[in-house]
Amino acid sequence: MSVYDEDWALDLGDGHYLWWSIWAPDPELNPWAADLPGPEDEPIGALIRHPKGPHPSGAYAQYSWCVGGVSFDTPRGRAFADRHPRPMWHVESLAPLTISPSVLCSCGDHGFIRDGRWLRA
C-alpha cells in the first residue's frame, strides 16, 4: 500500500484521500504497550493526500500531490503524543469522520473534515 493507492483510502472528495494511522506497539518489545488505552485498532490520526495546489490553468496539476497528517486527541492518540509530542485534533466523530479545528497543510491547502467530507476553508 502507498499513499497513491486510492483503493485503501477514504475518499473525502475534492481530490482529498485519507488513510488511518494506527499505533499498536508489540507488548513483548515494549512492556508499557499492554497498558495503552483504547482498542489496538483505534486510529491515532490520519494521513491526508491532496493535490498540491492549483495549476495556472485553474485545474489541479496531474501527479502533483502533497501528504499531510493529523493526530487525534483521543486516549490512545494522547498516549502516542506523550512519547512523540505534536498538535492534536479533536475528534467529534470517527464515522463519519468530523474533526476540529481545520486542517492547514504546509503547502497552503486548507479545509475542514466534516461528516467524512473535505470542505475548503
Backbone as a chain_set.jsonl record, in Angstrom:
{"seq": "MSVYDEDWALDLGDGHYLWWSIWAPDPELNPWAADLPGPEDEPIGALIRHPKGPHPSGAYAQYSWCVGGVSFDTPRGRAFADRHPRPMWHVESLAPLTISPSVLCSCGDHGFIRDGRWLRA", "coords": {"N": [[0.84, -1.182, 0.0], [0.482, 2.253, -0.719], [0.6, 5.861, -0.447], [-0.551, 6.567, -2.769], [-2.398, 4.75, -3.473], [-5.576, 4.525, -3.981], [-7.494, 2.631, -3.452], [-7.3, 1.813, -0.851], [-8.057, 3.913, 0.65], [-9.999, 6.473, 2.331], [-12.223, 8.314, 0.604], [-12.43, 11.662, 0.654], [-13.4, 13.554, -0.988], [-13.104, 16.286, -3.369], [-10.534, 15.765, -4.342], [-9.136, 14.843, -2.14], [-7.811, 12.329, -0.061], [-7.888, 9.968, 2.594], [-5.937, 8.146, 4.928], [-5.988, 5.988, 7.669], [-4.077, 6.263, 10.687], [-2.614, 3.928, 12.715], [-1.608, 2.793, 15.927], [0.005, 0.289, 17.339], [1.998, -0.949, 19.305], [4.253, -3.682, 19.961], [3.692, -5.573, 22.792], [5.558, -7.371, 23.817], [8.024, -6.369, 23.052], [7.794, -3.807, 23.981], [7.005, -3.283, 27.04], [5.294, -1.399, 28.298], [3.264, -1.1, 26.485], [1.123, -2.79, 26.913], [-0.538, -1.476, 28.621], [-1.801, 0.536, 27.239], [-4.424, 2.869, 26.473], [-7.7, 2.268, 25.068], [-8.827, 0.405, 22.102], [-6.651, -1.711, 20.107], [-6.893, -1.219, 17.363], [-7.808, 1.354, 17.164], [-7.809, 4.443, 15.546], [-5.077, 6.737, 15.696], [-4.658, 8.964, 14.367], [-4.336, 10.425, 11.079], [-3.299, 10.254, 7.624], [-3.397, 12.575, 5.0], [-3.823, 12.807, 1.663], [-3.521, 15.049, -1.03], [-4.188, 17.21, -3.887], [-1.504, 19.32, -4.891], [-2.032, 22.067, -4.9], [-3.327, 24.777, -6.959], [-3.124, 24.634, -10.51], [-1.747, 26.834, -12.981], [-3.689, 26.978, -14.992], [-6.015, 26.758, -13.65], [-6.939, 24.271, -13.132], [-6.132, 21.261, -11.273], [-2.768, 20.236, -11.054], [-1.667, 17.311, -12.63], [-0.34, 14.483, -10.969], [0.898, 15.955, -9.01], [1.178, 15.838, -5.949], [0.556, 16.242, -2.43], [1.169, 15.316, 0.941], [-0.218, 15.41, 4.076], [-0.55, 15.294, 7.667], [-2.593, 14.457, 10.535], [-3.026, 14.318, 14.065], [-4.948, 12.591, 16.44], [-6.869, 13.731, 19.199], [-7.452, 11.657, 21.284], [-7.82, 9.052, 23.802], [-5.871, 7.004, 23.172], [-4.428, 8.318, 21.172], [-3.419, 10.5, 22.661], [-1.708, 9.086, 24.364], [0.215, 8.254, 22.514], [1.147, 10.783, 21.733], [2.324, 11.579, 24.1], [4.753, 10.324, 23.954], [5.685, 11.176, 21.534], [5.532, 14.237, 20.943], [3.11, 16.441, 19.488], [0.839, 18.567, 17.553], [-2.703, 18.309, 18.174], [-5.908, 17.09, 17.034], [-9.32, 17.54, 17.733], [-11.644, 14.932, 17.94], [-14.758, 14.744, 16.781], [-16.405, 12.879, 15.664], [-15.811, 9.561, 14.554], [-16.987, 8.034, 12.586], [-19.318, 9.122, 10.519], [-16.175, 10.706, 9.752], [-15.395, 13.561, 11.6], [-13.54, 16.288, 12.452], [-11.878, 18.804, 14.457], [-9.68, 21.562, 14.997], [-9.728, 23.235, 11.763], [-7.8, 21.896, 8.967], [-4.623, 22.693, 7.999], [-2.315, 22.507, 5.585], [1.256, 22.406, 5.026], [1.711, 23.15, 2.415], [-0.205, 24.973, 1.888], [-2.805, 24.162, 1.39], [-6.057, 24.168, 2.673], [-8.676, 23.327, 4.826], [-11.729, 21.827, 6.137], [-12.691, 18.801, 7.805], [-15.641, 17.337, 7.707], [-18.331, 15.305, 8.522], [-17.151, 13.183, 7.092], [-16.261, 14.367, 4.757], [-14.305, 16.605, 2.713], [-14.123, 20.029, 3.17], [-13.481, 23.032, 1.741], [-11.684, 25.703, 3.231]], "CA": [[0.0, 0.0, 0.0], [1.176, 3.536, -0.702], [-0.327, 6.991, -0.388], [-1.155, 6.752, -4.088], [-3.335, 3.648, -3.673], [-6.876, 5.011, -3.545], [-8.338, 1.511, -3.029], [-7.185, 1.652, 0.602], [-8.276, 5.223, 1.256], [-11.314, 7.063, 2.485], [-12.331, 9.439, -0.335], [-13.076, 12.803, 1.302], [-13.89, 14.459, -2.024], [-12.257, 17.416, -3.779], [-9.171, 15.283, -4.549], [-8.533, 14.518, -0.85], [-7.944, 10.941, 0.375], [-7.403, 9.811, 3.962], [-5.523, 6.828, 5.421], [-5.917, 5.977, 9.124], [-2.828, 5.918, 11.356], [-2.863, 3.032, 13.852], [-0.421, 2.581, 16.747], [-0.15, -0.939, 18.113], [3.327, -1.491, 19.586], [4.322, -5.061, 20.454], [3.922, -5.588, 24.245], [6.769, -8.13, 24.14], [9.169, -5.473, 22.879], [7.502, -2.58, 24.734], [6.12, -3.716, 28.13], [4.298, -0.38, 28.59], [2.199, -1.138, 25.469], [-0.032, -3.538, 27.431], [-1.383, -0.555, 29.386], [-2.313, 1.614, 26.397], [-5.882, 2.974, 26.462], [-8.41, 2.073, 23.804], [-8.53, -0.803, 21.325], [-5.446, -1.684, 19.267], [-7.162, -0.72, 16.011], [-8.333, 2.717, 17.221], [-6.897, 5.38, 14.87], [-4.475, 7.819, 16.483], [-4.541, 10.082, 13.442], [-4.549, 10.084, 9.676], [-2.568, 10.931, 6.557], [-4.323, 13.128, 4.008], [-3.182, 13.125, 0.386], [-4.334, 16.014, -1.765], [-3.46, 17.918, -4.938], [-0.567, 20.276, -4.312], [-2.326, 23.458, -5.226], [-3.89, 24.993, -8.293], [-2.301, 24.804, -11.705], [-2.079, 28.149, -13.559], [-4.896, 26.91, -15.818], [-7.19, 26.662, -12.787], [-7.131, 22.851, -12.796], [-5.045, 20.731, -10.465], [-1.695, 19.61, -11.828], [-1.634, 15.868, -12.504], [0.828, 13.917, -10.288], [1.487, 16.913, -8.093], [0.489, 15.525, -4.706], [1.139, 16.56, -1.142], [0.595, 14.495, 2.008], [-0.125, 15.981, 5.414], [-1.064, 14.401, 8.69], [-3.218, 14.97, 11.751], [-3.033, 13.415, 15.215], [-6.242, 12.71, 17.108], [-6.907, 13.916, 20.647], [-8.2, 10.55, 21.871], [-6.934, 8.452, 24.818], [-4.719, 6.326, 22.558], [-3.661, 9.36, 20.498], [-2.67, 11.236, 23.682], [-0.621, 8.211, 24.822], [1.246, 8.353, 21.483], [1.705, 12.136, 21.787], [3.198, 11.658, 25.279], [6.073, 9.85, 23.526], [6.041, 11.893, 20.305], [4.681, 15.437, 21.006], [2.615, 17.001, 18.226], [-0.502, 19.158, 17.658], [-3.785, 17.314, 18.199], [-7.226, 17.497, 16.551], [-10.459, 16.986, 18.467], [-12.473, 14.033, 17.128], [-16.176, 14.836, 17.11], [-16.979, 11.607, 15.216], [-14.939, 8.769, 13.673], [-17.76, 7.508, 11.457], [-18.347, 9.642, 9.57], [-15.132, 11.491, 10.397], [-15.503, 15.006, 11.789], [-12.5, 16.733, 13.375], [-11.663, 20.239, 14.527], [-10.041, 22.64, 14.088], [-9.461, 22.998, 10.346], [-6.508, 21.307, 8.622], [-3.835, 23.582, 7.134], [-1.096, 21.828, 5.166], [2.387, 23.302, 4.785], [1.654, 23.617, 1.028], [-1.231, 26.004, 1.803], [-4.138, 23.562, 1.289], [-6.736, 24.451, 3.937], [-10.08, 22.95, 4.83], [-12.32, 21.142, 7.282], [-13.243, 17.468, 7.567], [-16.963, 17.296, 8.333], [-19.166, 14.198, 8.023], [-16.399, 12.374, 6.154], [-16.048, 15.117, 3.505], [-13.393, 17.747, 2.75], [-14.76, 21.301, 2.858], [-12.451, 24.081, 1.666], [-11.83, 26.843, 4.164]], "C": [[0.886, 1.247, 0.0], [0.14, 4.647, -0.641], [-0.927, 7.306, -1.747], [-2.191, 5.679, -4.395], [-4.697, 4.043, -3.121], [-7.81, 3.893, -3.105], [-8.348, 1.359, -1.516], [-7.577, 2.918, 1.351], [-9.754, 5.539, 1.437], [-11.338, 8.3, 1.59], [-13.114, 10.56, 0.343], [-13.697, 13.766, 0.294], [-12.892, 15.571, -2.298], [-10.789, 17.003, -3.913], [-8.446, 14.884, -3.274], [-8.857, 13.067, -0.462], [-7.284, 10.789, 1.733], [-7.064, 8.352, 4.251], [-5.379, 6.93, 6.925], [-4.502, 5.642, 9.59], [-3.188, 5.113, 12.612], [-1.55, 2.864, 14.606], [-0.665, 1.384, 17.652], [1.224, -1.547, 18.381], [3.244, -2.881, 20.194], [4.623, -5.058, 21.956], [5.154, -6.414, 24.647], [8.006, -7.249, 24.046], [9.03, -4.205, 23.721], [6.524, -2.917, 25.856], [5.026, -2.708, 28.467], [3.105, -0.449, 27.64], [0.956, -1.87, 25.958], [-1.011, -2.616, 28.161], [-1.954, 0.59, 28.548], [-3.837, 1.653, 26.435], [-6.459, 2.699, 25.08], [-8.01, 0.812, 23.068], [-7.327, -0.602, 20.405], [-5.679, -1.067, 17.897], [-7.781, 0.684, 16.009], [-7.357, 3.671, 16.532], [-6.361, 6.427, 15.84], [-4.308, 9.07, 15.627], [-4.771, 9.611, 12.021], [-3.559, 10.839, 8.796], [-3.592, 11.392, 5.536], [-3.52, 13.492, 2.763], [-4.113, 14.031, -0.399], [-3.513, 16.628, -2.891], [-2.651, 19.053, -4.326], [-0.82, 21.706, -4.753], [-2.759, 23.629, -6.666], [-2.828, 25.173, -9.373], [-2.668, 26.173, -12.286], [-3.34, 28.141, -14.42], [-6.168, 26.89, -14.978], [-7.505, 25.234, -12.402], [-5.978, 22.408, -11.899], [-4.031, 20.028, -11.353], [-1.696, 18.1, -11.569], [-0.306, 15.442, -11.873], [1.536, 14.909, -9.379], [0.751, 16.796, -6.765], [1.264, 16.002, -3.498], [0.463, 15.65, -0.111], [0.846, 15.195, 3.329], [-0.718, 15.016, 6.416], [-1.699, 15.148, 9.847], [-3.128, 13.892, 12.821], [-4.306, 13.665, 16.002], [-6.09, 12.836, 18.623], [-7.891, 12.908, 21.239], [-7.3, 9.925, 22.933], [-5.691, 7.788, 24.212], [-3.821, 7.335, 21.825], [-2.838, 10.183, 21.482], [-1.511, 10.4, 24.209], [0.53, 8.239, 23.821], [1.937, 9.716, 21.573], [2.579, 12.337, 23.023], [4.62, 11.245, 24.917], [6.595, 10.617, 22.308], [5.177, 13.162, 20.232], [4.356, 16.009, 19.623], [1.271, 17.692, 18.464], [-1.564, 18.068, 17.545], [-5.088, 17.935, 17.676], [-8.294, 16.789, 17.369], [-11.305, 16.137, 17.514], [-13.914, 14.152, 17.609], [-16.88, 13.533, 16.754], [-15.95, 10.89, 14.345], [-15.682, 8.272, 12.445], [-19.13, 8.186, 11.42], [-17.378, 10.587, 10.284], [-15.457, 12.979, 10.407], [-14.467, 15.386, 12.83], [-12.444, 18.252, 13.381], [-10.368, 20.482, 15.28], [-9.796, 22.238, 12.631], [-8.07, 22.411, 10.171], [-5.818, 22.244, 7.638], [-2.515, 22.883, 6.837], [0.012, 22.852, 4.928], [2.4, 23.834, 3.349], [0.596, 24.707, 0.84], [-2.646, 25.468, 1.655], [-4.819, 23.689, 2.656], [-8.202, 24.07, 3.839], [-10.486, 22.267, 6.117], [-12.694, 19.723, 6.87], [-14.512, 17.39, 8.401], [-17.771, 16.176, 7.69], [-18.476, 13.405, 6.94], [-16.108, 13.045, 4.821], [-15.067, 16.271, 3.744], [-14.158, 18.996, 2.341], [-13.674, 22.375, 2.867], [-12.75, 25.203, 2.638], [-11.924, 28.139, 3.387]], "O": [[1.928, 1.272, 0.656], [-1.059, 4.396, -0.768], [-1.734, 8.228, -1.863], [-2.798, 5.695, -5.466], [-4.943, 3.911, -1.922], [-8.818, 4.16, -2.451], [-9.307, 0.829, -0.955], [-7.438, 2.978, 2.573], [-10.625, 4.958, 0.791], [-10.559, 9.231, 1.795], [-14.316, 10.43, 0.579], [-14.429, 14.682, 0.669], [-11.944, 15.766, -1.538], [-9.896, 17.802, -3.629], [-7.246, 14.611, -3.318], [-10.008, 12.635, -0.524], [-6.249, 11.4, 2.0], [-7.801, 7.442, 3.871], [-4.726, 7.847, 7.423], [-3.811, 4.836, 8.966], [-3.964, 5.565, 13.454], [-0.487, 2.799, 13.988], [-1.439, 1.455, 18.606], [1.588, -2.547, 17.762], [2.269, -3.213, 20.868], [5.688, -4.596, 22.365], [5.731, -6.178, 25.709], [8.925, -7.366, 24.858], [10.027, -3.604, 24.122], [5.314, -2.842, 25.643], [3.936, -3.105, 28.88], [2.041, 0.086, 27.952], [-0.147, -1.607, 25.478], [-2.188, -2.949, 28.3], [-2.536, 1.522, 29.103], [-4.483, 0.605, 26.432], [-5.79, 2.876, 24.062], [-6.977, 0.212, 23.368], [-7.025, 0.514, 19.982], [-4.774, -0.459, 17.326], [-8.232, 1.155, 14.964], [-6.183, 3.706, 16.9], [-7.091, 6.938, 16.69], [-3.866, 10.111, 16.115], [-5.329, 8.539, 11.788], [-3.054, 11.901, 9.159], [-4.549, 10.675, 5.242], [-2.655, 14.367, 2.799], [-5.326, 13.821, -0.437], [-2.283, 16.578, -2.861], [-3.077, 19.671, -3.35], [0.126, 22.468, -4.954], [-2.58, 22.734, -7.491], [-1.783, 25.785, -9.155], [-3.796, 26.628, -12.101], [-3.994, 29.173, -14.567], [-7.272, 26.99, -15.514], [-8.253, 24.997, -11.453], [-4.968, 23.103, -11.785], [-4.395, 19.315, -12.288], [-1.722, 17.667, -10.417], [0.742, 15.99, -12.214], [2.693, 14.688, -9.022], [-0.178, 17.553, -6.488], [2.485, 16.146, -3.546], [-0.693, 15.264, -0.285], [1.982, 15.532, 3.66], [-1.329, 14.018, 6.032], [-1.389, 16.311, 10.106], [-3.152, 12.699, 12.518], [-4.7, 14.812, 16.209], [-5.286, 12.138, 19.241], [-9.002, 13.256, 21.638], [-6.11, 10.238, 22.969], [-4.579, 7.998, 24.699], [-2.597, 7.216, 21.858], [-1.694, 10.533, 21.191], [-0.437, 10.94, 24.475], [1.694, 8.247, 24.22], [3.163, 9.8, 21.498], [3.482, 13.174, 23.006], [5.582, 11.748, 25.497], [7.803, 10.693, 22.084], [4.174, 13.162, 19.519], [5.198, 16.052, 18.726], [0.623, 17.431, 19.478], [-1.351, 17.04, 16.903], [-5.34, 19.127, 17.848], [-8.187, 15.598, 17.661], [-11.64, 16.576, 16.414], [-14.249, 13.715, 18.71], [-17.821, 13.118, 17.43], [-15.297, 11.509, 13.505], [-15.085, 8.104, 11.382], [-20.006, 7.849, 12.216], [-17.725, 11.192, 11.298], [-15.753, 13.577, 9.372], [-14.492, 14.882, 13.953], [-12.897, 18.908, 12.443], [-9.994, 19.672, 16.129], [-9.674, 21.055, 12.312], [-7.259, 22.423, 11.097], [-6.359, 22.552, 6.575], [-1.693, 22.69, 7.733], [-0.262, 24.022, 4.663], [3.027, 24.859, 3.082], [0.502, 25.3, -0.235], [-3.604, 26.232, 1.779], [-4.222, 23.356, 3.679], [-8.888, 24.444, 2.888], [-9.7, 22.144, 7.057], [-12.984, 19.476, 5.7], [-14.468, 17.378, 9.631], [-17.882, 16.103, 6.467], [-19.113, 12.991, 5.972], [-15.746, 12.373, 3.855], [-15.009, 16.836, 4.836], [-14.776, 19.021, 1.277], [-13.024, 22.597, 3.889], [-13.899, 25.596, 2.84], [-12.049, 29.209, 3.982]]}, "num_chains": 1, "name": "protein.A"}
